Amino acid sequence: MKSATQLIAILIVLVSVDALARKQAPRRVVGDIPDDTRELLTPGSSQLKSFAHRPWMTGSSIALMPDETQAVVADTVNHSLVLVELASGVVLKRIAVGQRPERLVVDARGRVYVTNRGSRSISLVDPVRGVELQTADAGVEPMGIALSAGQDTLLVTSSATGELLAFDAQSLSQIFRLKLASPWPVAVAAHPDGRRAYVTHMFGADVDVVDIQSQRVVRHLTLPSSKTGLPARRLFDSQHTRRPNMAMAATVSPGGKRLFVGHTMVDTGENRVASVNMGGYGMAAPGDIPIVSTVATFDLESNQLIRPALIPNRNTSSQVQVREQHRQTQLLSQPMGLAHDPVTAELLLVAMGSDRVMALDTTKSDPMTHPSRTYLTGHAPKGLAISKDGGRLIVHNEQSFSVSLYQRQRRSRGARPLWNRAARAQFEIARDPLPPEAQKGRRLFTFALNPKVGGPSRFACSSCHPDGRHDGMVWHIGSGPRRTPILAARAQGTGPFNWLGTEDRLSDNIVKTIHRLGGSGITKEDAGALSTYITLYMDGMDNPNRGKEPALVAQGKELFHSEQVGCSSCHDGSSAFTDGMLHDVGTTSAKEIAIWRRFRRLKNGGHLPGAPPRVRVQAEAFGQRNNGLRRFISPMGGMDAASLKEPPIAYNTPSLRNAWAYGGYLHDGSRSSIRELLTLGNQGDKMGTTSHLQSQEIQALEAYVKSL
């Protein structure tokens, strides 16, 4: 009994080491973030100088028509554009366009340009007449869209091919097609000078600066690492290690001085793998939030990230107010859209995963440190628009199939923040075509503030699986590093599930996953609804490799299924390219074996046979003590690796559906490409016999796998 008590005491010290280090580190009380007065009418005001109102320079899922009495919405689920009258909420027109219209802009004449993500196209639409005027090919999975300041050039991101396309806005003839260095471009924002545009990406830290005239990338801006920019940095400097990711939104300030990028900052737990810690994603203790949403700000005169140094100053703003501002920013999840008020120094950020819009004070050089108000929305807000006088905010709620209207009062400089403002009106603009069970599953998948799913970590499934895809991350859990898998069109018929293949049913695996997320737990019906949504109603991915190089793909297919190579002996083409079996292919690292041994020793140190070790910890988040919340958490995060008699060196055969879309391969993401996987990653020919193949044959095999 004494030894068990001692072990628990040791565990408490170990699992709390990160939180204690932060708590005990000397806090530097700092002054306010410096002002940026370059676009202000007067230095002491919050009113902007008079700039031309050109909302078409950044796309969204909703935009106002030129007279601002109507709005047009991209209804992705129903494959249409919706024209709605704002005074009455009456739907005036419903216009069929391509599959899955994503983002749109409206020019000064009232014409709508929209990306059709599922049809590889863009459409030019007259919404008043309800007519699609023109279409043009636009790569694969086109998403972001923007018109240049002069409305002569239309810019579109082709996400799946990693390109920026430019079209003549009148004829939709293609001007240029630019391959980008980073994968999965999402948002594009044009600069008021008409010469530059900025492209953000779903993965990584790069923001591309494109010269439209010379048709080339002239510079890369880099999103911040570690420094989140949240209000807490006005009180102390956090050393939390994070990576920027999912930069889904961007816009340029009205005067062109600053670029704002909405993105996430992710702590995958890679710096905690050597210590005994919690077993959830990122191995964070309760109260830590592995994924935070933020806005990075760049000075476009110097092309530098604005993240001012901390300046010691005891005349700081009220710590109570700063803590509340910080708490409000921690409620943000999945930033999806940005727009700057045309009149007042405020930036508005859409948080799709937490049903809210946050306004940020852009009189400050780093606005993320100074949130000024929040607006509560319908389910899964996706886009927003602001009237040219700044007095009205219009939000598109994708999963409520509605539009919310807000009356905005101009804030005086230094006024206290206003939280949780309600909509003045909300209109339904379409019907949800999904059956009730799938609707429930989609909501559980998306909403990050559901304590049953994400708990205090504020996770949702879509936090790591946007649109059912992957986040490009390798997450560290108690049993080692795990690459985020794709779910879209990949879960059905591919059991057993997870890398250790412990669950035959997807719904059972979902329950364990939610345990690792930190949720309090969902019902059997909830798990079934999530499973139904993922397997039957989640949109698939559009493979840019299908139909390419048919002769090479045919050669690769023959090699794949041949006895000499033997890929299909495990990746069975008749069963979603998996055999549902565990195989030792020599990919377990020495670090993972050491982790297993550590937990195995703990498990045998006085705990019940067959049960993973459990430790009691107290959660305390910055600015909130969680009411003394106490939770029991397994260091293995609900996984069964600690119960295995041998180290987990055999892994579940993954399906090869959508294998082309990954940026990392194997369970730990340690191989960067399919070619590397087939060569350097296949030592000893444990994943098929490929060592005898010539370079051209490897190329053919790679082409076939990418086509699946």
N, C-alpha and C positions, 0 to 999 in steps of 0.2 A: 504493500500500500504506500509505503514511504517512497519507494523508487518511482512509482507511477505519479505521485504528487510532484516529485522533483522533475520528472520528464515534462509534465504539463507546464511547470514553471519555466523550464528552459524554452519550450515551444512558444510560450507567450512572449518571451523576450525576443526570440528569433523572428516570429511573424510580424512583430511590431517595429522592427528595426528601422524600416524606412520612415514610418510615421513619427517615431520618436526622434529620429535624426532631424526631421524637418521641424518638429516641435521645439527641440532643444537648440537648434541653430539660432544664433543671434539675429534678431529681426532689425532691419534697417528701416527706420521710419523715414519716409521720403515725401517729397513735395509733389504737387500736381504735375501731370504731363504738360509740356509746353503747348502754347496756343499756336495755331496756324492761321494767320490773318490775311493771307494773300488773296483769297476770294471773297472776303467779307466786305460789306459796304463801308463799315467803319471798324477799327480794331476792337472796340468794346461791345459790338453788337453781335447778334446771331443771324442777321439778315445778309444774304448774298448780294453781290453786285448783279447788275442786269446782264444775264447771259441768254443767248438764243436757246429756246426750249426744243431739244431734239431727242425725244425719247426713243427713237428708232435705232440709236447707236448701241443699244443693248437689248437682246431678246429676252422674252419671258413667255409664260404660258397664257398671259392675258395682257391686253393693251387697250387704251382708250382710243376711240375714233376721234378725228380732228376737232369736232364740235363738243366732245366730252359728254354728250348726252347718252352715248352708247359705248359698250365695251365688246370686244371680240375675244373669245376664249378658245384655246386648243383643248378639245375634249378627246384626250388620248384613247380612252377606253372605248368610246363609241365612234372613233375614226372620223371625226367631223369638227368643223368650226361652228361656234355658236355666237350669234349676234344678239345681245341682250340690251333692252332699254333700262337705264339705271333708275329712272324716276319711278317706274312701276314694277320692274323685275320681269317684264314680259319678254319672252324669247321671240325675237322678230324673224330670225332666219336660222336654219340649221343646214350647213353646207357640207356635203360629202367631199372629202379630200383623200389623200393617200392613207395607208395604214399607220396608226399610232402617231398622229400629229403631235409634235413635242413642244417646240417653241416658235414664237412668231414676233414680227414687228409690223407696225402700220406706218406707211409713209404719209407725207403731208396731204396727199390727195385722197387718203382713206383706203388705199389698196393694201392688202394683207399679204405678206410673205411668210410661209410656214414650212418648217422642216417636217417631213414625213419619215419618221424613224424606221418604220416597218416596211416602207416601199422604196427605199433608196432614192428618194426624190425630194424636191421642193415644189411648192405650188404658189402661184400668184393668183389671188382671189379678189373679186369684187364682192364684198360682203353685203352691200346694200341691194344689189341685184341678185345675190345668192348664186354667183357663177364662178366656177374655177376657170380662169382665163388662160393660164399656161402652166406647164410642168416642165421640169428638167431633171436629169439624172444628177445626183448629189452624193456619190460615194456610197458607203455602207454604214447604216445606222447614223444618218445625219442628225445632229442635235442642236448645237449652238448656232445662232443666227444674229446678224447685225447689218445695218445699212451704214455706209459711210456718211459723214456729216452732210455732204452735198447730195446724198441719195442717189448717186450714180453707180456705186459698186455695192453688191450684196456679198457678204462674207458668211460662209457656212463651214462648220466643223464636221468632217466625216470621221466619226469616232472609231469605228472598227478598223479603218485603214490608216488612222493616224495622220490625217491630212487636213489642210485648210484649203477650201475651194473659194474662188472669187468669180462672180458672175456680173455681167452687165445687167443693171437693174431693170432696164426697159425690155430687153429681148430675152433675158435669161441665158444668153450665150456665155459659155465659160471663158473667162479671161486667163486664169492660171490655176494650177493645182500644185500645192506646195506640201511636200513630205516633211513632217515634223520629227524631231529627234526623240521626243518623249511619246509614249503611247496614250491612246484614249483621250484625245482632246475633247473638251466639253463646251465650255463657255467661250465666247468671243465678244470683245468690247471694242468699239471704234473710238478713236480720239477726235476731239473737236477740230483739230487741224486738218483732218481729212487725209492725212498721210500715213498714220500709224494705226495698228490694231494690236490687241493683246489677247493671247490664247492661253487658257488654263487647262489643266489635265486632271483626270480622275485619280491618277496615281502619281506620287512623287512631288518634288518641290519646284519644278520648273514652271515659269511663266514665259511664254515666247513673245518677244516684241517683233512684230512683222512690219516691214516697210512695204506698203501697198504698191507704191510706184515701181520700186525695184524688184518686187515679188520675191522677197527673201527674208529670212529671219536675221535680224541685225544684232540681236542681243537676247540674253536670257536673264530674267530676274529670278531670284531664289526666295521661296517662302521660308519663314523662320523655322528654326529647330529649337526645341526646348522652351523658348519664351512664348507663352501662349498669348500674351497681351491682355489677359483678363484683368478686371479691376483690382484683384489682390496684389498685383505688383506695385500698386501705390502704397502698400503697407510694408511689404517685404519681398525680397528677391528669391523666387523659387528656383531650385536647381533640378526640378523634375525633367527627366529626359523624355522627349516626345518627337514624333516624326510628323511632318505635314502630309496631308493626304486629302483626297476627294475635294479638289478645288472646283466646285460645281457652279460658282457664280462669280461674276466680275462686272464692274462698272467704273467709268472714269468720272471724276468730279466735274460739275458744270463748266468750270473755268479751265479744265484740263491740267491742273497742277498735280493731282494725285490719282492713283489707281487703287481701288479697293477690291480685294479678293476674299470671298467667303470660302472657308475650308475647314477641315478638321485637324486636330492635333492628337496623335495616337501614341499611347504608351503600351507597347506590346508585351512588356515584362522582360525584355531581353537582358536587362541589367540586374534582374533578380533571380536568374536561373541558378545561380550558385548558392543561394540561401534557401533555407526552408521557409516557405511563405505560403500564402493562400493559393488555392488551386484553380481559381477562376481565370477567365481570360485576362492576360496581363499580370496574373498572380497578384492582383492588388488586394490590399486589406479593405474591409468594408468602409465605405465613406470616400475612398479614392474613386475617381471617375477616369477610366482608361481612355475614353474618347471625349474630347471637349470641342465645341464649335467656336470659331473665332473669325475675325476679319483681319487680314494683313493689309497694311497701307504702304504704298510706295510713293516716294517723291519722284515725279516724272521729269523734273528739271535736272536732278542728279542721278536718277535711276537707282536710288538706294532705298532699301527697306527702312521704314521709319519705326524704330523701336528704341526710344530715347533711353539713355543711361539713367540709372537711379541717382537722384540727387538728395543727399541727407537734408531734411528740413522738418523741424518739429511743428511747424505751423501747417500741418496737413489738414485736409478735409476731415469731417467727422468720420471716425472709424466705423461707427454704427451704419452710416449711410454707405460707406464703401463696401462693407461686408454684405449689406443687402443688395447692392449692385452686383457684387460678385455672385451671390446666390442666384440672382435672376439670370445671369449669363450661363450658369451651370445648368439651367433648365433648358437651354437651347440644344437641339439635336438635328442633325442632317441639314446644314445650310443649303438652300436651293435657289435663292434669288436675291438680288440686290437692286436697289434704286435710290438715287439721291434726290432729296427734295429740291425742286427748282428754285425755291425762294429762300428757304431757311437752311441753316447749316446742320442738317440731319440726314443720316444715312439709314435706310431701312433694310433689315435683313429678314428673309423668310426662313423659318425653321420648320421644315416639313415633318420631322419626327416628333415635334413637341407641340404642334398646334398653336403657334404664336408667331408674331412679327415683333422684332425689337428695333427701336430707334436708337441710333448712336450719335453722340454729339461731335460733329466734325469741325467745331471751333478748336478742338484739341488735335494736335498733330497725329496722335494715335487714338482714334475714336473708340476702339474696343474697350478702352479703360473707363469710358464714361457713357454707359447706357443711360438713356434719358426717359424711355417709356416702353411699355410692351402692350401689344394688342392681342387679345384672344380670338382665335379663328375657328373655322370649322375643321373637319378632319383632313389632315395631310395637306396643308397649304403648299402650293407649288410655285405660284407666281404672284406678282403684284404690279400695280400701276399707280402713279400719283398725278393728280391734276396739275395743270401748269401754274395755278396759284398756290399749290401746296396744301389746299384746304381739304382735299378728299383723298382717301386711300381706298383702293379697290383691290381685294385679294381673291384669288382663285383657289378654292378648296377642292383638290382633286377627288378625294374619297368621299366627300359629302356631295359632290356634283353640284356645287353651289358657288355663289359669289357673295362676299361680305363687303359692306360699305361702312366706312368710318369717317366721321367728321373730325378733322384735326385742328386743334387750337394752337396758334403760334405760341411757342414757349419763350419766355424772357430768359435772358442769359443768367445762369446760376440758379434757376428755379429747381425745386426739389423734383426728383424723378416721379413719374406716375406709372403705376404698374397695373397690368391686367385690365386694359380698357376694352369695353364691350363694343360690338358692332352696332351701328345705328339701324342697319337692316341686313338681312341675308335672304338671297333668292336661290331657289332651286333652278338649275338650268338644264338638267338632263336626268335620266333615270339610270340607276345602276343595273347593268345587265347581269351581274353575278348573282347566283342563288344565295340565300341568307347564310348558309354555312361557310361559303367561300368569302363572303363579305366579312364575316367574323374573323376568319383566318387572316385575311389581308390586314385588318385593323390590328390584330395581335402582332403581326409581322412588322408593322410600321411604327406604332406608337411607342416611344421610348420612355414615357413617364408612367407606364403601367407597372406598379410594384410587383405584381405577380410574375412579370417577365424579366424586368431589368433590375428591380430592387433599387438600392441606393446608388448602384453603378450607372443607372439610367441607360441601359442597353435596350435595343430592340434588335430583332433579327436583321432588319435592313441597315442597322448601324455598320455591319460588316458585309452584308449582302445587298448592296443597293440594286434595286430592280431584279433581285435574285442572282446577281453576278457575284464577283468577289471583290475584296478591297485591296488586293495586291500585297497583303500583309502575312507574316508568319507570326502567329500568336503563341506565347509561351504559357502553358498550363502546367499543372503539377507533374504530368508525365512526360513533358518535353515540348519541343517546338512543333507547331501544327499549322500547315498552310491552310488558308481559308479556301474551301471548295466552292465551285459554282453550283447553284441550285437550279437555275432556270433550265427546264427541259432535260434535266439530268438525274432527278431523284427517283422517278418512277421506274420500277423494275430493276433497281440497282442495289438492293439490299444484299447482305447486311450492311449496317450503317456505322459510320465513324471509322477512323484509321485502324482501330483494333477489331472492328467487326463484331462488337458486342451486342448489337441490337438488330433483331430481324425486322422489326417494324419501324417505319419512320416516326410514327407518333411516339413510340417509346424512346427513341433517340432524341426527339425534341424535348421530352421531359428532362432528360439528363443534361442536355445543352442549356436549358433554362436554369437548371441548378447551378451550372458554371457561370451563367450570366449574373447570378446573385439574386434571382427572383424568388419570391416566397412560394411559388409553385402554381401550376395551372391545373385545371380539371382534365379529366379524360376527354370530355367533349371539346375543350379548348385545343388540346393536342390533336384531336381528330380534325378540327376545323383548319388548323395550321397545315396539317398534312394534306388535306384536300386542296387547299389553296396552292400550295407549293407544287403538287404533282399534276393538278388538272387545270389550273387557271392562271398560272404565272406565265407571262410572255417569254417566249424563247429568244435565242440569240441569232443574229443574222451572220452567217459565216462568210467572210469575204473570199475564202479560198475555194468555195464550191464552184465547180465549172472551170477552174483554172488548170492549165497544163494537163489535159485529160490523159495524154500518153504517159506522162511521168507518174501520175496518180495510179494509172492502171498497172504500171510496173511495180510501184510500191505496194499495191494491194496484193499482187501475186507473191511478192516477197513476204509480206505480213502473214499470209495464210499458208505459206509453204512449211513443210516439215523441217527444212534446213534452217530456217530462221525461228519459226515457232511462236511468234507473238500471239497468235490466235488461240494457242493452247490455254492461255489465261484470260486474254481479252477476247472473249467469245463474241463474234459479231451477231450471233442470233440471240444474245442475252445482254444487249446494251453495252457490249464490249467489256464485260467483267464476268468472272466465274464465281464471284462471291466467296472466294477462299482467301485464307491467309498464306502469305509466302515470305520467306526470308530471302531478300534480294541484296543483302549486305549493305543496307542503307542506315542502320542504327549507329549513331555516333557514340564515342566513348563517354561523352558528357551525358547523353541520355541514359546509358547504363549506370553511370554514377548516381544520377538522380533516382533511378529505380532502386538501387542498393540503399540509398539514404532513407527513402520512404519505407523500404522493406524492413530496415533495422528498427525504424520507429514503430512500425506495425507490430513487430514482435516484442516490443518493450512494454508489455503490460496491458495491451488492448485485447478486446475479444477476438478470437480467431475469425478470420475472414472479413473483418471490418476494417476499413481504412482508418488511419488515425484522425481524431477529431480534436480540435483545440478551441478554447473559448477566448474570444477577443472582444474588445470594446471599440466601436467605430466612432471616430470623431472627424468630421469633415470641417474644413476651414469655414468659419462663419456659421456653423450649425452643429450642435452636439448630438443631433439625431435622437433627442430625448432619452439619452442613455441606452441607445439601441444595443442589444447584445444578440449575437447570432452564433450558431454552430456551423462551421464550414469545414468540409473535408479538404485537406491539402492536395488530394488528387482530383479535386474538382468534380467528383462524381464518376470519374473514370475507374476502370477496374485493374489498371496496371499494377497497383501495389499488391493486389491479391494473386498475381501470377507467381508461380514458383520459379520461373526463369525470366530474365529480362525480356521486354517486349521487342523482339527482333524481327518478328513476322508481322506484316501489315496487310490489311484488306486491299484487294485488287481494285484500284479506282476505275470507274468508267472512263472511256476515252471520248465520250461525247463532249464537244466544245473544248477539246484539249488545246486547240489553236489559241484560245483566249487567255491562257495563263501566262504570267510572267515568271513563274517559278514552278518547278516540278519536284516530285517525290513528297513524302509526308512533311518534310521540313523545308521545302522550297529551295533546296540547296543547288539545284540545277536550273540554269537560267533559260534554257531553250530545249526543244525536242531534239535537236541535233546533238547538243551536249549530253542529253540523257542517253541517247543511243550509242555514244562513243565513250567519253570520259566517265559518264555515270553508269556504265554497264560493265564494270570490271568483273572478269570471271564469267561473263556471259550468263548472268543470273536472270536477266530480263530478256530472254530470247538470245539467240546466237547471232551476234552482229559483228564480232571482231574480225570475221573473214570478209566482210563486205567492202567493196570499193567505195570511194567517195561519192561516185554517181549513184550507186545503189542506196547509200545512206540518204542522199538527197531525195531519191524516189520514195523511200520509206517515210521520210519526214513529210513529204508532200501528201501522201495518203493519210497519215495520222491527222494532219491539219485539215483535211477535207471532211473529217467525220463530224 
